[in-house]
Amino acid sequence: MAERVRVGVLLSGRGTNMIALSEYKRREERAYDIALVASNVPEARGLVAAKRLDIPIWARSHKGMEREEFDRLVDAELRRHGVELVALAGYMRLLSPDFIRGWEGRIVNIHPSLLPAHKGLDTHARALEAGDQFAGCSVHLVTEDLDDGPILARAEVRIRPRDTAETLAARVLEEEHKLYPPALDSFCARLRHPAVDDGR
């Protein structure tokens, strides 16, 4: 069986998607392991959760640093832990172009909207203001354009008449926890077993 892809998770908050990724199991052996959880918020609750799961952690505040300088520190730590793919899980910072180019095709994110709708922040409030019938979440590859990379998977949530941004966010988060792990697993499996094109 192929060796699992070593994933580095970047987060800034509670780490609920990181926990879902860590606890994901299927009948066959999954295609990834979490090799490192890193954060720009040293007090992030997700780091505590990672320690409980026996996952190595790294944290440093980005305050007072240029974006490129901080991203070079993150990059060095990921590579020190042998990370092959980066998974963003509530990482509340834009990545620098150099970082994205260095990991091109190997950064995955989960975004709380049905992309390409509602890129950026405040997605649930914007979905309600727009009168959308559905909200949801999307797993996509990260490119230099915000929330604009190829979509790997999506999950829909019907918007209810009395929904607020908070109630909608809670239901979408539940779908994120269901969607992200198998989407990441499938992507990692394809990395390990790319389709062979022999020209026939």
N, CA, C and O of each residue as an XYZ file, in Angstrom:
800
protein
N       0.847     -1.200      0.000
C       0.000      0.000      0.000
C       0.882      1.250      0.000
O       1.905      1.302      0.682
N       0.470      2.248     -0.773
C       1.263      3.470     -0.898
C       1.350      4.203      0.435
O       0.423      4.170      1.245
N       2.469      4.855      0.638
C       2.660      5.646      1.848
C       1.680      6.811      1.859
O       1.396      7.397      0.815
N       1.176      7.139      3.009
C       0.216      8.238      3.122
C       0.873      9.582      2.839
O       2.050      9.790      3.132
N       0.089     10.492      2.264
C       0.552     11.853      2.013
C       0.648     12.586      3.353
O      -0.278     12.540      4.162
N       1.767     13.256      3.574
C       1.965     14.006      4.810
C       1.386     15.406      4.639
O       1.845     16.188      3.807
N       0.366     15.707      5.446
C      -0.388     16.955      5.334
C      -0.033     17.889      6.486
O       0.065     17.471      7.640
N       0.156     19.156      6.148
C       0.309     20.191      7.161
C      -0.953     21.035      7.197
O      -1.375     21.562      6.168
N      -1.557     21.168      8.363
C      -2.789     21.930      8.518
C      -2.466     23.302      9.101
O      -1.780     23.409     10.117
N      -2.966     24.350      8.449
C      -2.825     25.711      8.966
C      -4.172     26.170      9.494
O      -5.188     26.032      8.812
N      -4.187     26.720     10.717
C      -5.430     27.179     11.329
C      -5.175     28.413     12.161
O      -4.037     28.737     12.502
N      -6.271     29.101     12.484
C      -6.170     30.303     13.329
C      -7.133     30.274     14.506
O      -7.076     31.151     15.369
N      -8.022     29.276     14.557
C      -9.076     29.295     15.576
C      -9.292     27.965     16.262
O      -8.348     27.335     16.738
N     -10.557     27.541     16.308
C     -10.951     26.377     17.103
C     -10.416     25.059     16.577
O     -10.203     24.122     17.347
N     -10.195     24.979     15.268
C      -9.632     23.746     14.716
C     -10.626     22.623     14.532
O     -10.230     21.458     14.509
N     -11.916     22.935     14.398
C     -12.893     21.852     14.269
C     -12.722     21.078     12.965
O     -12.928     19.864     12.938
N     -12.351     21.758     11.892
C     -12.104     21.028     10.641
C     -10.838     20.189     10.741
O     -10.778     19.094     10.180
N      -9.824     20.688     11.449
C      -8.616     19.887     11.670
C      -8.958     18.610     12.423
O      -8.455     17.537     12.091
N      -9.812     18.724     13.436
C     -10.224     17.543     14.207
C     -10.955     16.561     13.294
O     -10.710     15.356     13.354
N     -11.855     17.073     12.446
C     -12.584     16.208     11.520
C     -11.616     15.500     10.572
O     -11.780     14.314     10.287
N     -10.610     16.224     10.086
C      -9.615     15.608      9.210
C      -8.830     14.528      9.944
O      -8.556     13.464      9.390
N      -8.473     14.808     11.186
C      -7.677     13.862     11.961
C      -8.457     12.593     12.283
O      -7.895     11.498     12.270
N      -9.743     12.734     12.571
C     -10.543     11.596     13.023
C     -11.193     10.833     11.877
O     -11.854      9.820     12.107
N     -11.017     11.304     10.650
C     -11.652     10.652      9.512
C     -11.122      9.236      9.325
O      -9.915      8.996      9.313
N     -12.058      8.312      9.181
C     -11.700      6.918      8.934
C     -12.616      6.370      7.844
O     -13.751      6.819      7.684
N     -12.113      5.413      7.115
C     -12.928      4.721      6.116
C     -12.551      3.258      6.151
O     -11.628      2.870      6.867
N     -13.251      2.442      5.387
C     -12.982      1.009      5.443
C     -11.551      0.684      5.016
O     -10.857     -0.109      5.652
N     -11.131      1.322      3.917
C      -9.745      1.156      3.509
C      -8.908      2.204      4.249
O      -9.442      3.159      4.813
N      -7.610      2.008      4.235
C      -6.728      2.963      4.893
C      -6.785      4.297      4.164
O      -6.723      4.339      2.935
N      -6.902      5.370      4.905
C      -6.976      6.686      4.265
C      -5.636      7.058      3.648
O      -4.602      6.469      3.964
N      -5.675      8.055      2.756
C      -4.513      8.376      1.937
C      -3.616      9.459      2.540
O      -2.616      9.830      1.925
N      -3.948      9.975      3.727
C      -3.142     11.059      4.299
C      -2.976     10.892      5.801
O      -3.751     10.204      6.466
N      -1.946     11.541      6.306
C      -1.742     11.713      7.749
C      -1.426     13.184      7.999
O      -0.845     13.854      7.145
N      -1.806     13.675      9.156
C      -1.475     15.049      9.514
C      -0.125     15.052     10.215
O       0.032     14.506     11.307
N       0.850     15.684      9.555
C       2.218     15.684     10.065
C       2.513     16.887     10.947
O       3.439     16.855     11.757
N       1.719     17.959     10.792
C       1.960     19.182     11.551
C       0.698     20.032     11.544
O      -0.008     20.095     10.537
N       0.416     20.680     12.658
C      -0.612     21.728     12.735
C       0.109     23.013     13.108
O       0.766     23.087     14.147
N      -0.018     24.026     12.255
C       0.665     25.296     12.473
C      -0.349     26.426     12.530
O      -1.407     26.361     11.904
N      -0.011     27.467     13.290
C      -0.958     28.573     13.467
C      -0.230     29.900     13.597
O       0.896     29.972     14.088
N      -0.902     30.944     13.145
C      -0.415     32.311     13.343
C      -0.963     32.910     14.638
O      -0.703     34.073     14.947
N      -1.724     32.108     15.398
C      -2.310     32.550     16.662
C      -1.851     31.579     17.756
O      -2.430     30.500     17.885
N      -0.837     31.927     18.541
C      -0.292     30.988     19.523
C      -1.311     30.469     20.534
O      -1.149     29.375     21.075
N      -2.370     31.258     20.792
C      -3.381     30.816     21.758
C      -4.569     30.124     21.096
O      -5.581     29.893     21.757
N      -4.475     29.792     19.828
C      -5.587     29.160     19.110
C      -5.985     27.846     19.771
O      -5.136     27.026     20.121
N      -7.292     27.662     19.935
C      -7.794     26.431     20.569
C      -7.473     25.195     19.744
O      -7.359     24.093     20.282
N      -7.328     25.382     18.438
C      -7.003     24.240     17.593
C      -5.659     23.616     17.923
O      -5.462     22.423     17.693
N      -4.725     24.401     18.459
C      -3.428     23.860     18.856
C      -3.563     22.929     20.052
O      -2.889     21.903     20.138
N      -4.442     23.302     20.970
C      -4.701     22.441     22.137
C      -5.292     21.116     21.676
O      -4.907     20.049     22.156
N      -6.235     21.197     20.733
C      -6.846     19.983     20.208
C      -5.803     19.109     19.507
O      -5.817     17.887     19.654
N      -4.904     19.731     18.750
C      -3.865     18.965     18.052
C      -2.954     18.245     19.041
O      -2.583     17.092     18.818
N      -2.592     18.918     20.133
C      -1.744     18.287     21.144
C      -2.439     17.070     21.735
O      -1.805     16.045     21.981
N      -3.743     17.185     21.963
C      -4.500     16.044     22.502
C      -4.513     14.884     21.519
O      -4.607     13.722     21.917
N      -4.417     15.204     20.236
C      -4.412     14.174     19.199
C      -2.992     13.700     18.871
O      -2.793     12.933     17.929
N      -2.011     14.158     19.648
C      -0.603     13.777     19.464
C      -0.059     14.183     18.107
O       0.743     13.467     17.507
N      -0.507     15.350     17.623
C      -0.001     15.892     16.359
C       1.002     16.999     16.692
O       0.706     17.856     17.525
N       2.166     17.002     16.067
C       3.127     18.081     16.312
C       2.521     19.444     15.976
O       1.760     19.574     15.017
N       2.865     20.456     16.774
C       2.325     21.797     16.547
C       3.452     22.814     16.445
O       4.554     22.611     16.955
N       3.141     23.905     15.775
C       4.049     25.056     15.678
C       3.180     26.304     15.643
O       2.155     26.330     14.961
N       3.583     27.338     16.374
C       2.803     28.573     16.389
C       3.724     29.767     16.568
O       4.716     29.725     17.297
N       3.357     30.819     15.878
C       4.052     32.095     16.048
C       3.124     33.198     15.569
O       2.478     33.056     14.531
N       3.049     34.287     16.309
C       2.217     35.407     15.891
C       2.831     36.077     14.664
O       4.047     36.235     14.560
N       1.970     36.458     13.757
C       2.421     37.156     12.545
C       2.575     38.655     12.776
O       3.081     39.371     11.912
N       2.139     39.129     13.938
C       2.140     40.568     14.184
C       3.555     41.136     14.152
O       4.492     40.563     14.709
N       3.680     42.276     13.485
C       4.969     42.938     13.380
C       5.868     42.386     12.299
O       7.022     42.795     12.176
N       5.338     41.444     11.502
C       6.143     40.843     10.444
C       5.502     41.092      9.087
O       4.278     41.153      8.973
N       6.320     41.234      8.076
C       5.812     41.296      6.711
C       5.230     39.935      6.339
O       5.694     38.899      6.815
N       4.210     39.951      5.485
C       3.541     38.698      5.111
C       4.533     37.679      4.539
O       4.504     36.501      4.894
N       5.409     38.155      3.647
C       6.364     37.244      3.015
C       7.328     36.652      4.036
O       7.679     35.475      3.954
N       7.754     37.467      4.997
C       8.682     36.995      6.029
C       8.032     35.918      6.884
O       8.645     34.891      7.174
N       6.791     36.157      7.285
C       6.097     35.163      8.105
C       5.881     33.879      7.317
O       6.088     32.784      7.839
N       5.468     34.011      6.068
C       5.207     32.819      5.261
C       6.465     32.002      5.032
O       6.388     30.781      4.896
N       7.625     32.651      4.988
C       8.872     31.899      4.864
C       9.124     31.046      6.108
O       9.647     29.937      6.008
N       8.753     31.566      7.278
C       8.879     30.779      8.505
C       7.951     29.566      8.476
O       8.349     28.454      8.826
N       6.705     29.800      8.052
C       5.736     28.702      7.961
C       6.234     27.660      6.964
O       6.202     26.461      7.242
N       6.691     28.120      5.807
C       7.183     27.220      4.768
C       8.328     26.353      5.294
O       8.356     25.145      5.060
N       9.258     26.968      5.997
C      10.408     26.223      6.519
C       9.961     25.155      7.510
O      10.498     24.047      7.518
N       8.981     25.486      8.342
C       8.514     24.519      9.336
C       7.773     23.365      8.676
O       7.941     22.211      9.069
N       6.951     23.671      7.671
C       6.259     22.610      6.937
C       7.263     21.646      6.310
O       7.115     20.428      6.409
N       8.273     22.198      5.673
C       9.257     21.351      4.996
C      10.106     20.585      6.006
O      10.527     19.461      5.733
N      10.357     21.174      7.158
C      11.124     20.465      8.197
C      10.396     19.214      8.668
O      11.022     18.233      9.071
N       9.055     19.257      8.613
C       8.245     18.102      9.024
C       7.879     17.197      7.854
O       7.039     16.308      7.994
N       8.503     17.418      6.709
C       8.256     16.538      5.566
C       6.868     16.654      4.974
O       6.368     15.704      4.371
N       6.236     17.817      5.139
C       4.879     18.013      4.623
C       4.899     18.030      3.095
O       5.785     18.619      2.474
N       3.906     17.373      2.510
C       3.782     17.299      1.057
C       2.593     18.086      0.527
O       2.565     18.460     -0.646
N       1.616     18.337      1.380
C       0.401     19.047      0.975
C      -0.088     19.886      2.145
O      -0.036     19.447      3.294
N      -0.563     21.096      1.855
C      -1.038     22.014      2.883
C      -2.560     22.072      2.846
O      -3.149     22.266      1.783
N      -3.196     21.905      3.998
C      -4.646     22.001      4.118
C      -4.982     23.190      5.019
O      -4.595     23.218      6.187
N      -5.695     24.156      4.479
C      -6.135     25.307      5.272
C      -7.445     24.953      5.971
O      -8.378     24.443      5.351
N      -7.496     25.230      7.265
C      -8.673     24.877      8.059
C      -8.991     26.035      9.002
O      -8.695     25.989     10.196
N      -9.604     27.079      8.429
C      -9.875     28.267      9.231
C      -8.618     29.081      9.451
O      -8.407     29.625     10.535
N      -7.784     29.167      8.434
C      -6.559     29.977      8.507
C      -6.912     31.368      8.008
O      -7.172     31.561      6.820
N      -6.922     32.337      8.916
C      -7.469     33.658      8.612
C      -6.403     34.642      8.146
O      -6.325     35.778      8.614
N      -5.583     34.167      7.210
C      -4.582     35.036      6.596
C      -4.476     34.728      5.120
O      -4.556     33.573      4.703
N      -4.293     35.780      4.329
C      -4.008     35.576      2.915
C      -2.565     35.120      2.777
O      -1.668     35.683      3.404
N      -2.345     34.116      1.968
C      -0.997     33.619      1.747
C      -0.292     34.473      0.697
O      -0.920     34.975     -0.235
N       1.015     34.628      0.860
C       1.791     35.427     -0.081
C       1.936     34.675     -1.402
O       1.914     33.444     -1.421
N       2.083     35.408     -2.504
C       2.257     34.758     -3.814
C       3.426     33.781     -3.850
O       3.318     32.716     -4.458
N       4.538     34.124     -3.211
C       5.694     33.223     -3.208
C       5.363     31.900     -2.526
O       5.773     30.837     -2.994
N       4.623     31.966     -1.422
C       4.241     30.739     -0.713
C       3.353     29.883     -1.611
O       3.565     28.677     -1.732
N       2.362     30.508     -2.237
C       1.433     29.760     -3.101
C       2.176     29.142     -4.279
O       1.910     27.997     -4.646
N       3.091     29.875     -4.864
C       3.855     29.316     -5.991
C       4.734     28.156     -5.535
O       4.919     27.185     -6.269
N       5.271     28.257     -4.329
C       6.122     27.187     -3.815
C       5.376     25.894     -3.537
O       5.966     24.814     -3.521
N       4.062     26.015     -3.317
C       3.226     24.835     -3.046
C       2.150     24.669     -4.130
O       1.083     24.114     -3.869
N       2.428     25.138     -5.310
C       1.417     25.146     -6.377
C       0.810     23.756     -6.593
O       1.517     22.758     -6.737
N      -0.530     23.729     -6.608
C      -1.236     22.468     -6.795
C      -1.276     21.593     -5.568
O      -1.784     20.473     -5.619
N      -0.739     22.097     -4.445
C      -0.665     21.290     -3.219
C      -1.152     22.065     -1.996
O      -0.730     21.788     -0.873
N      -2.045     23.040     -2.217
C      -2.712     23.737     -1.107
C      -4.206     23.590     -1.308
O      -4.742     23.960     -2.353
N      -4.876     23.047     -0.300
C      -6.321     22.819     -0.348
C      -6.979     23.664      0.735
O      -6.436     23.816      1.829
N      -8.144     24.209      0.427
C      -8.876     25.038      1.388
C     -10.336     24.630      1.398
O     -10.857     24.118      0.408
N     -10.995     24.863      2.530
C     -12.453     24.743      2.578
C     -13.021     26.131      2.843
O     -12.621     26.818      3.783
N     -13.967     26.525      1.987
C     -14.534     27.871      2.049
C     -16.028     27.757      2.324
O     -16.700     26.921      1.720
N     -16.571     28.594      3.239
C     -17.981     28.468      3.632
C     -18.961     29.157      2.683
O     -19.767     29.986      3.105
N     -18.884     28.811      1.415
C     -19.912     29.232      0.449
C     -19.874     28.270     -0.719
O     -18.956     27.460     -0.845
N     -20.879     28.367     -1.569
C     -20.902     27.577     -2.790
C     -20.156     28.359     -3.869
O     -20.759     29.077     -4.667
N     -18.852     28.206     -3.877
C     -18.053     28.919     -4.869
C     -18.532     28.580     -6.283
O     -18.922     27.442     -6.544
N     -18.506     29.553     -7.193
C     -17.805     30.838     -7.101
C     -18.584     31.963     -6.410
O     -18.133     33.109     -6.428
N     -19.727     31.671     -5.809
C     -20.484     32.711     -5.114
C     -19.823     33.053     -3.780
O     -19.281     32.178     -3.105
N     -19.873     34.324     -3.409
C     -19.500     34.814     -2.081
C     -18.078     34.433     -1.672
O     -17.862     33.776     -0.654
N     -17.130     34.854     -2.477
C     -15.728     34.710     -2.105
C     -15.412     35.670     -0.964
O     -16.100     36.676     -0.788
N     -14.377     35.362     -0.191
C     -13.979     36.261      0.880
C     -14.724     36.009      2.179
O     -15.085     34.874      2.490
N     -14.954     37.084      2.939
C     -15.508     36.995      4.292
C     -17.017     37.202      4.324
O     -17.629     37.566      3.319
N     -17.613     36.962      5.508
C     -19.035     37.226      5.779
C     -19.946     36.510      4.784
O     -20.938     37.070      4.320
N     -19.597     35.280      4.470
C     -20.306     34.557      3.417
C     -21.769     34.284      3.762
O     -22.634     34.360      2.889
N     -22.050     33.969      5.020
C     -23.422     33.599      5.388
C     -24.349     34.815      5.354
O     -25.466     34.739      4.841
N     -23.880     35.926      5.899
C     -24.678     37.157      5.858
C     -24.927     37.579      4.414
O     -26.022     38.032      4.078
N     -23.927     37.435      3.568
C     -24.072     37.834      2.172
C     -25.038     36.915      1.429
O     -25.785     37.371      0.564
N     -25.027     35.624      1.762
C     -25.978     34.698      1.140
C     -27.412     35.065      1.517
O     -28.315     35.008      0.683
N     -27.612     35.444      2.788
C     -28.950     35.851      3.231
C     -29.370     37.154      2.560
O     -30.506     37.281      2.104
N     -28.470     38.110      2.498
C     -28.783     39.404      1.879
C     -29.115     39.249      0.398
O     -29.933     39.991     -0.146
N     -28.471     38.275     -0.247
C     -28.699     38.062     -1.678
C     -29.988     37.308     -1.958
O     -30.406     37.194     -3.110
N     -30.621     36.793     -0.906
C     -31.843     36.020     -1.103
C     -31.595     34.637     -1.681
O     -32.471     34.062     -2.327
N     -30.398     34.099     -1.447
C     -30.082     32.765     -1.967
C     -30.980     31.708     -1.336
O     -31.377     31.825     -0.176
N     -31.290     30.685     -2.108
C     -32.053     29.550     -1.572
C     -31.138     28.543     -0.889
O     -31.557     27.816      0.012
N     -29.885     28.509     -1.328
C     -28.931     27.555     -0.773
C     -27.645     28.271     -0.378
O     -27.215     29.226     -1.026
N     -27.046     27.783      0.703
C     -25.684     28.137      1.075
C     -24.893     26.832      1.042
O     -25.360     25.830      0.503
N     -23.704     26.850      1.615
C     -22.941     25.615      1.630
C     -21.466     25.856      1.787
O     -21.044     26.895      2.293
N     -20.666     24.876      1.343
C     -19.222     24.967      1.473
C     -18.565     24.304      0.272
O     -19.157     23.458     -0.398
N     -17.331     24.710      0.020
C     -16.584     24.221     -1.141
C     -15.146     23.902     -0.745
O     -14.501     24.682     -0.044
N     -14.659     22.779     -1.187
C     -13.244     22.443     -1.057
C     -12.596     22.749     -2.403
O     -13.069     22.299     -3.446
N     -11.509     23.517     -2.370
C     -10.890     23.933     -3.619
C      -9.381     24.037     -3.477
O      -8.852     24.149     -2.371
N      -8.702     24.000     -4.607
C      -7.273     24.252     -4.635
C      -7.034     25.752     -4.524
O      -7.802     26.549     -5.060
N      -5.985     26.127     -3.838
C      -5.667     27.538     -3.625
C      -4.769     28.038     -4.749
O      -3.772     27.406     -5.098
N      -5.145     29.186     -5.308
C      -4.322     29.872     -6.300
C      -4.059     31.286     -5.791
O      -4.479     31.643     -4.690
N      -3.372     32.080     -6.583
C      -3.062     33.446     -6.166
C      -4.302     34.334     -6.158
O      -4.296     35.389     -5.524
N      -5.359     33.929     -6.845
C      -6.610     34.677     -6.825
C      -7.486     34.159     -5.691
O      -7.646     32.949     -5.532
N      -8.050     35.061     -4.908
C      -8.796     34.696     -3.701
C      -9.964     33.764     -4.019
O     -10.826     34.090     -4.835
N      -9.980     32.590     -3.358
C     -11.088     31.627     -3.444
C     -11.475     31.328     -4.888
O     -12.657     31.239     -5.220
N     -10.462     31.172     -5.741
C     -10.743     31.070     -7.172
C     -10.163     29.812     -7.815
O     -10.247     29.655     -9.034
N      -9.580     28.920     -7.030
C      -8.962     27.739     -7.613
C      -9.982     26.671     -7.979
O     -11.159     26.792     -7.637
N      -9.536     25.623     -8.676
C     -10.435     24.536     -9.070
C     -11.160     23.927     -7.881
O     -10.563     23.689     -6.832
N     -12.449     23.679     -8.055
C     -13.287     23.138     -6.974
C     -13.190     21.616     -6.980
O     -13.356     20.975     -8.017
N     -12.918     21.050     -5.809
C     -12.796     19.606     -5.650
C     -14.090     18.967     -5.169
O     -14.387     17.828     -5.529
N     -14.861     19.682     -4.361
C     -16.119     19.138     -3.813
C     -16.944     20.282     -3.229
O     -16.402     21.298     -2.794
N     -18.273     20.096     -3.229
C     -19.167     21.091     -2.629
C     -20.303     20.368     -1.898
O     -20.651     19.234     -2.226
N     -20.866     21.049     -0.908
C     -22.043     20.535     -0.202
C     -23.032     21.679     -0.005
O     -22.644     22.778      0.389
N     -24.305     21.421     -0.277
C     -25.345     22.445     -0.186
C     -26.102     22.368      1.136
O     -26.276     21.293      1.708
N     -26.546     23.522      1.604
C     -27.417     23.639      2.781
C     -28.569     24.554      2.398
O     -28.354     25.690      1.974
N     -29.786     24.061      2.546
C     -30.939     24.895      2.200
C     -31.099     26.001      3.244
O     -31.015     25.747      4.445
N     -31.325     27.210      2.782
C     -31.533     28.344      3.683
C     -32.987     28.364      4.129
O     -33.904     28.298      3.310
N     -33.185     28.456      5.445
C     -34.540     28.456      6.024
C     -35.040     29.885      6.199
O     -34.237     30.811      6.317
N     -36.350     30.071      6.216
C     -36.907     31.435      6.286
C     -36.421     32.241      7.489
O     -36.235     33.453      7.382
N     -36.214     31.591      8.622
C     -35.820     32.322      9.832
C     -34.325     32.251     10.116
O     -33.884     32.591     11.214
N     -33.563     31.821      9.157
C     -32.117     31.723      9.366
C     -31.496     33.085      9.641
O     -31.892     34.101      9.069
N     -30.514     33.076     10.533
C     -29.606     34.211     10.717
C     -28.235     33.764     10.213
O     -28.032     32.592      9.895
N     -27.317     34.691     10.145
C     -25.959     34.319      9.738
C     -25.390     33.270     10.693
O     -24.633     32.394     10.276
N     -25.755     33.360     11.974
C     -25.218     32.432     12.973
C     -25.805     31.029     12.819
O     -25.069     30.042     12.855
N     -27.125     30.934     12.647
C     -27.730     29.602     12.516
C     -27.287     28.936     11.214
O     -27.063     27.727     11.167
N     -27.167     29.734     10.173
C     -26.721     29.193      8.894
C     -25.267     28.721      8.995
O     -24.915     27.655      8.491
N     -24.437     29.523      9.647
C     -23.025     29.156      9.810
C     -22.879     27.827     10.543
O     -22.023     27.013     10.196
N     -23.712     27.607     11.553
C     -23.624     26.368     12.329
C     -23.953     25.153     11.467
O     -23.289     24.122     11.574
N     -24.966     25.264     10.620
C     -25.342     24.136      9.766
C     -24.312     23.908      8.653
O     -24.023     22.769      8.287
N     -23.774     24.989      8.131
C     -22.733     24.848      7.101
C     -21.494     24.198      7.700
O     -20.859     23.365      7.053
N     -21.143     24.570      8.932
C     -19.964     23.983      9.565
C     -20.111     22.465      9.708
O     -19.143     21.726      9.529
N     -21.318     22.006     10.029
C     -21.551     20.562     10.106
C     -21.247     19.892      8.770
O     -20.664     18.809      8.727
N     -21.646     20.544      7.685
C     -21.374     19.991      6.356
C     -19.889     20.046      6.027
O     -19.366     19.154      5.359
N     -19.209     21.088      6.492
C     -17.761     21.170      6.276
C     -17.066     19.946      6.868
O     -16.189     19.353      6.240
N     -17.468     19.574      8.085
C     -16.848     18.438      8.764
C     -17.087     17.137      8.007
O     -16.256     16.230      8.062
N     -18.213     17.033      7.302
C     -18.501     15.836      6.504
C     -17.788     15.861      5.156
O     -17.367     14.822      4.648
N     -17.657     17.059      4.579
C     -17.146     17.189      3.213
C     -15.627     17.155      3.129
O     -15.065     16.488      2.261
N     -14.963     17.872      4.026
C     -13.520     18.088      3.892
C     -12.701     16.792      3.950
O     -11.850     16.576      3.088
N     -12.937     15.920      4.950
C     -12.068     14.741      5.037
C     -12.098     13.840      3.799
O     -11.030     13.502      3.288
N     -13.266     13.434      3.293
C     -13.226     12.578      2.100
C     -12.706     13.302      0.864
O     -12.081     12.684      0.002
N     -12.959     14.608      0.770
C     -12.429     15.364     -0.374
C     -10.912     15.396     -0.335
O     -10.256     15.195     -1.358
N     -10.345     15.651      0.852
C      -8.887     15.648      0.993
C      -8.335     14.252      0.741
O      -7.300     14.101      0.092
N      -9.010     13.247      1.243
C      -8.571     11.869      1.069
C      -8.519     11.496     -0.410
O      -7.553     10.887     -0.871
N      -9.556     11.861     -1.145
C      -9.593     11.551     -2.577
C      -8.475     12.268     -3.327
O      -7.839     11.696     -4.212
N      -8.242     13.539     -2.958
C      -7.194     14.299     -3.624
C      -5.822     13.686     -3.340
O      -4.996     13.560     -4.244
N      -5.584     13.307     -2.093
C      -4.300     12.697     -1.733
C      -4.121     11.351     -2.422
O      -3.014     11.001     -2.830
N      -5.208     10.600     -2.551
C      -5.128      9.316     -3.250
C      -4.721      9.522     -4.705
O      -3.955      8.732     -5.256
N      -5.232     10.578     -5.325
C      -4.866     10.874     -6.717
C      -3.413     11.328     -6.817
O      -2.743     11.048     -7.812
N      -2.922     12.027     -5.792
C      -1.510     12.408     -5.785
C      -0.605     11.173     -5.755
O       0.433     11.127     -6.414
N      -1.026     10.182     -4.977
C      -0.226      8.969     -4.840
C      -0.365      8.040     -6.052
O       0.555      7.289     -6.376
N      -1.525      8.100     -6.716
C      -1.791      7.213     -7.858
C      -2.326      8.024     -9.016
O      -3.491      7.873     -9.383
N      -1.498      8.888     -9.609
C      -1.988      9.698    -10.739
C      -2.372      8.817    -11.912
O      -1.780      7.762    -12.137
N      -3.379      9.271    -12.659
C      -3.833      8.508    -13.809
C      -2.702      8.414    -14.820
O      -2.006      9.396    -15.080
N      -2.527      7.255    -15.376
C      -1.474      7.034    -16.358
C      -2.022      7.290    -17.752
O      -3.001      6.670    -18.168
N      -1.392      8.197    -18.461
C      -1.786      8.505    -19.830
C      -0.649      8.071    -20.749
O       0.363      8.760    -20.882
N      -0.839      6.915    -21.379
C       0.224      6.404    -22.245
C      -0.004      6.751    -23.702
O       0.668      6.214    -24.583
N      -0.956      7.652    -23.967
C      -1.171      8.134    -25.316
C      -2.070      7.257    -26.160
O      -2.311      7.563    -27.328
N      -2.575      6.163    -25.589
C      -3.434      5.293    -26.390
C      -4.878      5.768    -26.366
O      -5.742      5.151    -26.989
